[in-house]
Amino acid sequence: MAEDKIIAPSELILNPDGTIYHLKIRPENLADTIILVGDPQRVEMVSGFFDEIEFKAENREIKTHTGILNRKRLTVISTGMGVDNIDIVLNELDALANINLETRTIKPEHKKLTFIRIGTSGVLQPDLPPNPYIVSEYGLGIDGVLSFYKNSEKITEQELADSFITHSGWPKNFPTPYAVKSSETLFNLFKDGFLTGITITAPGFYAPQGRELRLPLAFPEMNKKIQEFSFRERKIINFEMETSALYGLSKLLDHKALTICVGIANRKSLNFNQDYKMAMKKLIEIVFDRIAG
């Protein structure tokens, strides 16, 4: 899109007070380093570590707190669940940073944002400890979101995706899997002391992650195929609903992104740990030690 092209009101939607449509915040309310969480209640947990909070906003499932920790300005935002919400939040955060909302034109100088998603996930490998901390080196998407964006093939890891498609016998009527690598800078900052590997991102919680309640699965052997898959000695460690879109959109928009999750449900042993809040709090502490210590 040309920098001088005016973006129509129907495409870049602003509220009457000038805030961007879904997030309901202005550019000055946003820090360059952004913690993304799914659960709006987790925003309070994260911002509870701040030395001071300068701004709060809330709209639907999207809650925003911006503040200071050890003289570093940070924003924490809840995205809600799923790649569709990531599509909204990432595009609007980029617009706040890189589009002049008054003139509706792209700014000539690009601002690179840093996104760190702190979330929960299901564990796919049987031999992991309780509540493992998992850093996603790759996001493997079975959600289809990135297919709607031009030039996505330039930022995807086609060899990984093709290998997974072949190994799994992926159904042709399902969304075509794609893979995107995390920010190398952020991955290197967090890889020590964490489990690392591939995270698979689904477009739903039940059948898209192999859960069967009253409706039968169209691909009942999917999770077994996922658990057995390996690419360059990397296993698919966990299942969640945001990372592939986060990595893909961040790469296309030239931002940095990394997902770090607590594994709370083991899909192999069929166990679920409801008492994971202390593990989550400890993970937040570790993240802040590395980015604002």
N, C-alpha and C positions, 0 to 999 in steps of 0.2 A: 504494500500500500504506500503510495507517495506521501511524503511528509506534509505536503501542503494541501492534501485532499481533506475536505471537511467531512467528518463522520456524522451521519444522520442521527437525529434524536431517537429513531426506532432501533438503531444498532448499538449506540452507546447511550444507555438510559440513565438519566440523572433524576434525583428527587427534587421537589420544589426548593429545598434548602441548599441545593448544589452538591449534595453527597451522591456517591455512586449508588446505583439502584439497590442491589441486594445487601452489600456490606454496610451501607449507610454511614460511610466515613469519607473524610476529605484527604487529599494528599498529605497535608501536614500532620495528620493523625497517625501516619504509618512510618515505622522504623524500617531500616534497610535489612535487618535480620528479623525473620518472622518464624515463630514457632506455630506449627499447625497441629491442632488436635481435633479429633472427631466430636467428642462429647462436650457440649457447652459447659457442663459442670466442671470439666477439667481445666477450663480457662482460669477459674478461681485458684485451683491448686498450683498452676504454673505461675500466675502473677503474684501469688502469695510469697514467692521468693524475691520479688522485686524490692529494691530499697524504697522506691516511690512509684505510684501510679499516677500518670498525668492525664490519661484519657480513657473513657469507657464508652462503649456503644453496644447495642444489641438489636438484632432484627431477625425474626424467625429463629432458626437454629444457629445463626451466625452471631457469635459474641466476640467482641474485640476489646483487649486491654493493651495499652501502650505505656511503658514505664522505663525505669532505669535500674540496672543491676551492675554494681561495681563500675559505675560511670559509662556503661554501655547501654545504649538505647535499644529496646527490644519491643516487639509486638507479638502478642499471642492471639490467635484467631481460631475459633471452632468452625470447622467446615461442614459438620454433619457427616452422614455416612454416604459413601459411594463416589464413583468416578464422575457422575453427573454433577454433584456438588463441587468436586475439584475443578471441573470445567468452568463453573461459574466463578468460584473464588479466585482461581489463578488468573483468569482473564481480567477480572476486575482489579486485582492487586497490581497486575502489570499496567493496566490503564491508569491507575493512580500514580504510578511511577513514571510512565513514559508517554502519556497523552495529556496535552493541555486541555483540561476540561472546559475552560472558557471558550477557547477558539475551536475546540473539537479537532485538533490536528496533532499529529505525532510529533513529539519533541525531537529536535535535531540531535541531541546527545542522549545516548541510551544509559539508563541506570540499571545496574545489575543487582537483583535482590537475592537474598539467601533464605531458602526455605528448609526448615528441619521439622519433619513430621514425627511426633511422638505419639505412638498409638498402641493398640492391642491387636493380636492376631491369633490365628489357629496354627498350631505346630503340626508339620507333616512328617517329621522323622521320629522314630520311636525311641531313640537313645539319647534324648536331650534331657537336661535337668529341669526341675520345676521352675516356672517363670523365667525362661531364658531371655536374655537381651539379644536382639537380632538386628544387625545392620544389613540393609538391603543393598548389595553391590549392584544387582540388576533387578529391574521390575519387569516381569513377564506378564503382559496383559492379555486376558481373554475377554475383554470388555468391548473392544471395537471403537473406542472414542477417538483414537489418534487417526483412524482411517478418514475422518472427516476433514483433516487438516492437510493442506498442500505441503509438499516437501517433507512429509514425515519419514519417507524412506531414507532421507539423508541423515537422520539422527538415530535410526533404529539399528539394533544388532541382528541383522538378518540371519547370520549363521546360527545363532542361538535359537531364534524362532523356528527356523527350518528344521533344526535338529529335534526340537520338541514336537513339532508337527509330525515328523516322520516316526519318532519313537512312540508317540501316543496313539497314532492312527486317528488324528484329530478329525472329527466329523466335518464334512464339507459344508453342511448347513449351519454350523456354529460360526461365531465371529472369528476371523483369522487372527491367531496369536501374533503378538509383536513383542519385542524386547527393547528396553532402553537402559543404558548404564547410568548409574548415579554420578553426581559430581565427584571427580577424582580428588579434588581438594578436600571436600567434606569427608569422603570415604577414608582418606588417609588420616584425617584428624580423629576419626572414631573407630577405626578397625581394630586397634589394639584393645584386648580385654573383652571383645564382643564376639559372638558368633556371626559369621558373614556367609553370604550365599545369595541365592536367587529367591525373590519373593514373587508369588503368583497373585495377580489381582483379578478378582471376579466381579461381574456386574450385578451380583446379588448375594444373599446370605444362605439361601437354602439349596435348591438344585444346582445353581452355578458353583457351589462349593461342595457338591456331592452329598448334601443332607437330604434325607428322605423322610417326610412325615406322612401325609395322606396321598401325595402325588408321586407316582413312580418317576425314576430318573431316566432320561433319554440316553445317558452315557454312564451306566453304573460302574464301569471299570475305570472311570476318569481318575479318581484319587490314587488308585493303585499305580496307574501309569505315571502320575505326577511324582509319587514317592520314589519310584524306581529311576527317574530321569537324572542324568548327570551330564554336565557340559564343562569340559576342561577342569575336571575334578571339583566342580561346584554342584551342590545339590539344591533342589528347591526346598527351602527350610520351612517356609510359612505361607499361609493363605490370608489375604485381607482384601480390601475393597477400594484402595486409593492410589497405591504407589505407581502403577504403570502410567496413569494419566498425569500424576504429579511430575514424574521424571520426563515424560514426553513433552508436555506443555512447557516445562522449565527449559528443556533443551531448545525447543523451537523459538522460545521467547528470549533465549540467552540469559537465563538465570541459573543459580546453583541450587540443587535439591538433594536431600538425603532423608530416608525413612529409617527410624529406629523404633522397634516394637518390643513390647513384652509379650511373650507367648503364653496365652492363658488357657487354651483348649488344645489337647493333644488329639488330633483326628485319627491317629493310629490306635492309641490305647483307649480312646473314647472318654477320656477324663476331662473335667472342666474345673478350674480353680476359681471360685468366686472371690477368694480373699487375695486379690492381687494389688490392692491399692497401695500398700507399703512398697511393693516392688516398683510400681509406677512412680511413686514419690522419689524413691532412690534413683530411678532412671533420670528424672528431671534434674536432680542434683548433679548427676554425672554430666549431663548435657551442659548445664550452666558452668560447671567447673572447666569444661573444655572450650567454651565459646566466650565466657565472660569472667574467667577466674583470674 
